[in-house]
Amino acid sequence: MRNRAAALCGAAVVMAGTFTAVPAEANAPSSATTTAQAAKLTWKGCATKNYPTLQCASLKVPLDHRRPHGEKITLALSRVPHTARAYQGPLLVNPGGPGGSGLTLAGFVARSLPAKVAARYDVIGFDPRGVGKSKPALDCGPTHFDPVRPNSLPTTLAIEKANLARAKSFAAACGRKYAHLLPYIDTAGAVRDMDAIRQALGAKKINYFGYSYGTYLGAVYARFFPERVRRLVLDSVVDPTDVWYEANLNQDVAFNDRHRAFLAWVAKYDTTYGLGTDPEKIEATWYAMRAALAKKPAGGTVGASELEDTFIPGGYYNGYWPILAEAFAAYVHDKDPEPLVEAYEDFGAVDASGDNGYSVYTSVQCRDADWPRDWRRWREDNWAVYEKAPFMTWNNAWYNAPCAFWPTDSLRSVNVANGKLPPVLLFQATGDAATPYEGGVTVHRLLARSSLVVEQGGGNHGITLSGNACLDEHLAAYLTDGTVPRGYGEADAVCEALPDPKPAAAGTASAKAASAPSNGSALHGLLGFRH
């Protein structure tokens, strides 16, 4: 599918027309409305070194929006205020997850957009219900990811029982600690919170920019409130027709492909890493390393499951490949565990923020849609996928396994098909593993006036504001005046992917020390993993 689609994209590069929105000032709130409604928010400076104009506020919203006068929870908000006279309203941003904090993302987006574009918006970040600085913030199992975990590959009944016990324990802990909250931690509740933010800002409509799961959040908002959407940008698009059980099985296949792309890159640089020039043999070496770590964890910390945790981020962002390759080579050649442990601490280890993010991730995904409750179904499906995609399949299965035992009922997934929106702009890489390419094509079809910009040959997840000027030009044009590309076929415009990274320069201490900060690494630090 991805190869065929890529060929079709090549025929769709012509800009066949543009859409120009109503004048920018048309959606600016009147002074009376602003005074009356914006008083609900008290903005205070919360500047950081990187984002000196960032402001923060909080907003109380109903836990259950059907009972507006009942129990309240608190949302944490951030803002980079507009500076231009041609104000275009609030631009809400979300990094995905579910469970990702959006507070810092507001600063990143405002800094990364062209200054003349960012100046026209109040860029608004928010921690969705249950996340980060919003209150209450969930943390079901602070030790759930402590190393060394059981081997993710359930080759024996004892290993399977150990992993099942972890999943059941986590689900039960969530039920004990947050029984009255869990029925309201879902995408529908987060969408209604977004509309409460809109009201508190005094805006008749919002602009929205979401990555990964944030694309599903935005599409559901648009389904619930189409008349309140002014502009909608979705980057690395979730397929809304397979949330969430099937989506994870589809991810497993895509991540296996992406891991093999990494191994092929290692083979290309055999003179640096000395692991050979045959990607299949390097793959065998990687799995031999995994087997060895299952018996004797590196540094007493990185077992087989932790090794997978460490290398999965390479499927999200190829900027991590030099670091991962160095750690791989050091272990194979010298049995040196230190680079592997360091890479695990950088990419795989879960801190308190990660515990919170995972708690919200499971709470939302397990609540959002139906999951099989019979473990025999999981066992059968995941072994079948493992046969063709062994890299992440069982690690991902255990990551999502609490949903088989979740203490709340499930909702029906939302049909996001929508013919009532203004033009919408979608971005998708052809080799994205976390949200495979088909999701972008599906949403392009479901949103009647959408335009799809494809990054041909790209494999990263989260592709705008990451250094690809072609993609960013489409984004800037849309946010400036509503211009979208109009082509034909599966894509309306095609941008070539940036080249893969190169190994660290000879003589440097490590790839990590050699790599200069970039927008790509900054963005992926904010998006995190496991979307």
C-alpha positions in Angstrom: 0.0 0.0 0.0 2.7 2.5 1.0 4.8 1.9 -2.2 1.7 2.2 -4.4 0.6 5.3 -2.7 4.0 6.9 -3.0 3.8 6.4 -6.7 0.5 8.1 -6.8 1.7 11.0 -4.8 4.3 11.8 -7.4 1.6 12.8 -9.8 0.0 15.3 -7.4 2.5 18.1 -7.0 0.6 20.7 -8.9 -1.0 23.5 -6.9 -4.4 23.5 -8.6 -6.0 26.2 -6.6 -6.0 28.0 -3.3 -8.5 28.8 -0.6 -8.4 32.2 1.0 -10.1 32.6 4.4 -12.2 35.5 5.6 -10.1 38.4 6.7 -8.0 37.7 9.7 -9.8 40.2 11.9 -13.2 38.5 11.3 -12.6 35.9 14.0 -11.1 38.3 16.5 -13.3 38.5 19.6 -15.0 41.9 20.2 -13.6 43.9 23.1 -16.8 43.3 25.1 -16.6 39.6 24.6 -12.9 39.5 25.4 -13.4 41.5 28.7 -16.3 39.4 29.8 -14.9 35.9 29.0 -11.1 36.3 29.2 -11.5 37.3 32.8 -11.9 33.6 33.6 -8.2 33.2 32.8 -5.4 34.9 34.7 -2.2 34.7 32.7 1.1 34.8 34.6 4.6 34.7 33.3 6.2 31.2 33.3 9.1 32.0 30.9 11.9 29.5 30.3 15.3 30.1 28.7 14.0 28.8 25.4 10.6 30.4 25.6 10.9 33.8 27.2 7.3 35.0 26.4 5.5 31.9 27.7 2.6 32.6 30.0 0.5 30.2 32.1 -3.0 30.0 33.5 -5.5 27.5 34.8 -9.1 26.8 34.0 -11.7 24.8 36.0 -14.0 22.6 34.0 -16.6 20.0 34.9 -15.4 16.5 35.4 -18.6 15.4 33.8 -19.7 18.0 31.2 -23.3 16.7 31.4 -23.3 18.0 34.9 -21.8 21.5 34.5 -22.4 22.4 38.2 -20.9 19.3 39.6 -17.3 18.3 40.5 -14.6 20.4 38.8 -11.2 19.6 37.7 -8.4 22.0 36.7 -6.7 22.3 33.3 -3.2 23.8 33.0 -2.8 26.2 30.1 0.1 28.0 28.4 0.2 30.8 25.9 2.5 32.8 23.7 0.4 35.9 23.0 0.0 37.4 19.6 1.9 40.6 18.7 0.5 41.5 15.3 -2.5 43.7 14.8 -3.9 41.2 12.3 -5.0 38.8 15.0 -6.3 35.4 13.8 -7.4 34.0 17.1 -6.2 31.2 19.3 -4.1 28.3 17.9 -4.5 25.3 20.2 -1.6 22.8 20.0 -1.4 19.2 21.2 1.6 16.8 21.1 -0.3 13.5 21.1 -0.2 10.6 23.4 -2.8 10.4 24.7 -1.1 11.6 27.8 1.3 14.2 26.3 1.8 17.5 28.0 1.3 20.5 25.6 2.5 23.3 27.8 6.0 23.6 26.3 4.8 22.8 22.8 3.1 26.2 22.7 6.5 27.8 23.1 8.1 25.5 20.5 5.4 26.1 17.9 5.4 29.9 18.4 9.2 29.9 18.1 9.4 27.5 15.1 6.8 29.1 12.8 7.8 32.1 10.8 7.7 35.1 13.1 5.1 36.9 10.9 2.8 33.9 11.1 3.2 33.2 14.8 2.7 36.9 15.6 -0.9 36.6 14.4 -2.0 33.9 16.8 -2.3 33.3 20.5 -0.5 29.9 20.6 -2.2 27.9 23.3 -0.8 24.8 24.9 -2.7 22.7 27.5 -2.3 19.6 29.6 -5.4 17.5 28.9 -7.5 16.2 31.8 -5.3 13.9 34.0 -2.0 15.1 32.5 1.0 16.9 33.9 0.1 20.1 35.7 -3.6 19.6 35.3 -5.3 18.5 38.5 -5.9 15.8 39.5 -3.0 14.1 37.6 -3.1 10.4 37.3 -0.3 8.0 38.4 -1.7 4.5 38.7 1.6 2.5 39.1 4.8 4.5 39.8 6.9 1.3 39.7 5.2 -0.3 36.7 8.2 0.2 34.4 11.0 -0.3 36.9 13.8 -2.5 35.4 14.3 -5.4 35.0 10.9 -6.4 33.7 9.9 -9.9 32.5 11.0 -10.8 29.0 8.3 -9.4 26.7 8.4 -12.6 24.6 6.1 -15.1 26.3 7.9 -18.3 25.2 6.9 -20.0 28.4 3.7 -20.1 30.5 5.6 -18.6 33.4 6.8 -15.6 31.4 3.2 -15.0 30.1 1.8 -15.2 33.6 4.4 -12.7 34.9 3.5 -10.2 32.2 -0.2 -10.8 32.7 0.1 -10.2 36.4 1.8 -6.8 35.7 -1.0 -5.8 33.3 -3.8 -6.9 35.7 -2.1 -5.2 38.6 -1.8 -1.9 36.8 -5.5 -1.9 35.7 -6.5 -2.8 39.3 -4.4 0.0 40.7 -6.0 2.5 38.4 -9.4 1.3 39.4 -8.6 1.6 43.1 -7.0 5.0 43.0 -9.2 6.7 40.4 -12.5 4.9 40.3 -14.6 8.1 40.1 -12.3 9.7 37.5 -11.8 6.9 35.0 -15.3 7.1 33.4 -14.4 10.7 32.3 -10.8 10.3 31.1 -11.4 9.8 27.4 -11.2 11.7 24.1 -14.8 12.9 24.3 -14.1 14.6 27.7 -10.9 16.2 26.4 -12.7 17.5 23.3 -15.3 19.2 25.5 -12.5 20.6 27.6 -11.1 22.2 24.5 -14.3 23.9 23.8 -14.4 25.2 27.4 -10.9 26.6 26.7 -12.3 28.3 23.5 -15.1 29.8 25.6 -12.7 31.0 28.3 -10.5 32.7 25.6 -13.6 34.5 24.3 -13.2 33.0 20.8 -16.0 32.1 18.5 -13.8 29.6 16.7 -10.4 28.0 17.3 -7.5 27.1 15.1 -5.9 23.7 16.0 -2.6 22.0 15.3 -2.1 18.5 16.5 0.5 15.7 16.2 -0.1 12.0 16.4 -3.0 11.2 18.8 -3.5 14.9 18.7 -4.8 14.4 15.1 -7.6 12.1 16.4 -8.3 14.6 19.2 -8.6 17.4 16.6 -10.8 15.3 14.2 -13.2 14.4 17.1 -13.4 18.1 18.1 -14.2 18.9 14.5 -16.9 16.2 14.5 -18.5 17.5 17.7 -18.1 21.2 16.9 -17.6 21.8 13.2 -19.0 25.3 13.3 -16.3 26.2 15.8 -13.3 25.2 13.6 -11.5 27.9 11.7 -8.3 26.1 10.7 -7.2 22.5 11.4 -3.7 21.1 10.9 -3.2 17.3 11.5 0.4 16.0 11.4 1.1 12.2 11.4 -2.5 11.1 11.2 -4.2 8.4 13.3 -6.4 6.1 11.3 -9.8 6.6 13.1 -11.3 3.5 11.7 -9.1 1.1 13.7 -8.8 2.7 17.1 -7.3 1.3 19.2 -6.7 -2.5 19.3 -6.2 -3.0 15.5 -4.2 0.2 15.4 -1.6 -1.3 17.7 -1.3 -4.5 15.6 -0.8 -2.4 12.5 1.9 -0.4 14.3 3.8 -3.6 15.0 4.3 -4.3 11.3 5.2 -0.7 10.5 7.8 -0.5 13.4 9.3 -3.7 12.3 9.9 -2.2 8.8 11.3 0.9 10.4 13.7 -1.1 12.6 14.9 -2.8 9.5 15.5 0.6 7.9 17.7 1.4 10.9 19.6 -1.8 10.5 20.1 -1.1 6.8 21.5 2.3 7.8 23.9 0.6 10.2 25.1 -1.7 7.3 25.7 1.4 5.1 28.1 2.7 7.7 30.1 -0.5 8.4 33.3 1.4 8.4 32.0 3.3 11.5 30.2 0.6 13.4 31.9 -2.6 12.1 28.7 -4.7 12.3 28.8 -5.8 8.6 27.3 -4.8 5.4 24.4 -7.3 5.3 21.3 -5.9 7.0 19.9 -9.4 7.6 23.0 -10.5 9.4 23.0 -7.3 11.4 19.4 -8.1 12.3 20.5 -11.5 13.5 23.2 -9.9 15.6 20.6 -7.5 17.1 18.4 -10.4 18.2 21.4 -12.3 19.5 22.1 -9.3 21.7 18.5 -9.3 22.8 18.7 -13.0 23.8 21.9 -12.4 25.7 20.4 -9.5 27.6 17.4 -11.6 28.5 19.8 -13.9 30.4 22.1 -11.2 31.7 20.8 -7.6 31.7 23.4 -4.9 30.7 24.5 -3.1 33.9 21.9 -5.0 35.7 19.4 -2.6 34.1 18.8 -3.3 30.4 17.1 -6.7 29.9 15.3 -7.8 26.7 12.3 -5.7 27.4 14.3 -2.6 28.2 16.4 -3.1 25.1 13.2 -2.9 23.0 12.2 0.2 25.0 15.5 1.8 24.0 15.3 1.1 20.3 11.6 1.7 19.7 12.2 5.5 19.8 14.5 5.1 16.7 11.3 4.1 14.9 9.9 7.6 15.7 12.9 9.7 14.8 16.0 8.8 12.8 18.0 11.5 14.6 18.5 8.9 17.4 20.1 6.3 15.0 23.7 7.3 15.6 23.4 7.0 19.4 21.6 3.7 19.1 24.1 2.3 16.6 27.0 3.3 18.9 25.5 1.5 21.8 24.7 -1.6 19.7 28.3 -1.7 18.4 29.9 -1.2 21.8 28.0 -4.1 23.3 28.6 -6.4 20.4 32.3 -5.7 20.0 33.4 -5.0 23.6 30.5 -6.3 25.7 30.6 -2.7 27.0 27.2 -2.1 28.7 27.6 1.6 29.5 26.5 3.1 26.1 23.5 0.8 26.1 22.5 1.7 29.7 23.0 5.4 28.8 20.8 5.1 25.7 18.2 3.3 27.8 18.2 6.1 30.4 17.9 8.7 27.6 15.2 7.0 25.5 13.7 4.0 27.3 13.5 4.7 31.0 10.2 6.0 32.4 10.3 8.9 34.9 7.4 10.3 37.0 6.2 12.3 33.9 6.2 9.1 31.9 4.3 7.2 34.7 1.7 10.0 34.4 1.6 9.9 30.6 1.2 6.1 30.6 -1.6 6.3 33.1 -3.5 8.7 31.0 -2.6 6.8 27.8 -4.2 3.6 29.1 -7.1 5.4 30.7 -8.0 7.1 27.4 -7.4 4.3 25.0 -9.0 1.6 27.2 -12.1 3.8 27.6 -12.3 5.2 24.0 -13.1 2.0 22.1 -13.8 -1.7 22.5 -10.9 -4.0 23.4 -11.0 -7.8 23.5 -11.6 -9.0 27.0 -10.6 -12.6 26.3 -6.8 -13.0 26.6 -6.9 -15.9 24.1 -7.7 -13.4 21.4 -4.7 -11.3 22.3 -2.4 -14.3 22.4 -3.6 -15.6 19.0 -3.4 -12.2 17.2 0.0 -11.2 18.6 1.7 -14.5 17.9 0.3 -14.2 14.3 1.8 -10.7 13.9 5.0 -11.6 15.7 5.7 -14.2 13.0 6.2 -11.5 10.4 7.1 -8.5 12.7 9.0 -9.6 15.8 10.7 -6.4 16.8 7.9 -4.7 18.8 4.9 -6.9 18.7 4.9 -8.4 22.2 6.4 -5.3 23.8 3.5 -3.4 22.4 1.0 -6.1 23.5 2.1 -5.8 27.1 2.1 -2.0 26.9 -1.6 -2.1 26.0 -2.6 -5.3 27.9 -4.2 -3.4 30.8 -7.1 -2.7 28.4 -8.0 -6.4 28.6 -8.8 -5.9 32.3 -9.8 -2.2 32.5 -12.2 -1.4 35.2 -14.5 0.8 33.1 -16.8 0.1 30.2 -15.7 1.1 26.8 -17.3 3.7 24.5 -17.8 3.5 20.8 -15.1 5.0 18.6 -16.1 8.2 16.9 -16.9 8.4 13.2 -14.9 11.5 12.2 -16.3 11.8 8.7 -17.1 15.5 8.1 -18.4 17.6 5.3 -19.0 20.7 7.3 -15.4 22.0 7.8 -13.4 24.7 6.0 -10.3 23.4 4.2 -8.1 21.2 6.5 -4.4 20.5 6.1 -3.0 17.0 6.7 0.7 16.0 6.8 1.9 12.4 6.5 5.2 10.6 5.9 5.1 7.5 3.7 7.2 5.4 6.2 5.7 6.6 9.5 5.6 3.7 11.9 3.6 5.1 14.8 0.7 6.3 12.5 1.2 4.4 9.3 0.6 6.2 5.9 -2.8 4.6 5.4 -4.2 6.7 8.2 -3.4 10.0 6.4 -5.1 8.7 3.2 -8.2 7.5 5.2 -8.7 10.9 7.0 -8.1 12.7 3.7 -11.1 10.8 2.4 -13.2 11.3 5.5 -12.7 15.0 5.7 -14.3 16.3 2.6 -12.3 19.5 2.1 -9.0 18.3 3.3 -5.6 18.5 1.5 -2.9 15.9 2.1 0.8 16.8 2.0 3.0 13.7 1.8 6.6 13.5 2.8 7.9 11.0 0.2 10.4 8.6 1.6 10.1 10.0 5.2 10.0 7.7 8.2 9.8 10.1 11.1 6.7 10.7 13.2 5.9 14.4 13.5 7.3 16.0 10.4 6.4 19.7 10.3 8.6 22.2 12.1 11.4 19.6 12.0 13.6 21.1 9.3 11.8 20.2 6.1 11.3 23.6 4.4 8.9 22.2 1.8 6.5 20.9 4.5 6.9 24.1 6.5 6.1 26.3 3.6 2.7 24.6 3.2 2.1 24.9 6.9 3.0 28.6 6.9 0.8 29.4 3.8 -2.2 27.7 5.4 -1.8 29.5 8.7 -1.2 32.8 7.0 -4.4 33.0 4.8 -5.9 29.5 4.5 -4.1 28.5 1.3 -4.0 24.8 0.7 -2.6 22.7 -2.2 -5.1 21.0 -4.5 -3.9 18.1 -6.5 -5.3 14.8 -7.5 -5.0 11.2 -6.4 -4.1 10.3 -2.8 -2.0 13.4 -2.2 -2.3 17.1 -3.0 1.4 17.9 -2.7 4.6 15.9 -2.2 7.8 16.9 -0.4 10.9 14.9 -0.5 12.2 13.7 2.9 15.3 15.0 4.4 18.3 12.7 4.2 19.0 10.2 7.0 21.6 11.4 9.6 25.3 10.5 9.3 27.4 8.9 12.1 29.3 11.1 14.5 32.5 12.6 13.1 35.6 10.6 13.6 37.4 11.6 16.9 34.2 12.7 18.7 33.4 11.0 22.0 30.0 9.9 21.0 27.2 10.5 18.6 25.3 12.2 21.4 28.1 14.7 22.0 28.5 15.3 18.3 24.9 16.0 17.4 23.9 19.7 17.5 20.5 20.7 18.8 17.9 20.9 16.0 14.3 21.5 15.6 13.8 17.9 14.9 15.3 16.7 18.2 13.5 19.5 20.1 10.2 18.5 18.6 10.6 14.8 19.3 11.7 15.5 22.8 8.3 17.2 23.3 6.2 14.6 21.4 7.8 11.7 23.3 7.0 8.1 22.3 4.2 5.6 22.3 1.6 7.8 20.6 
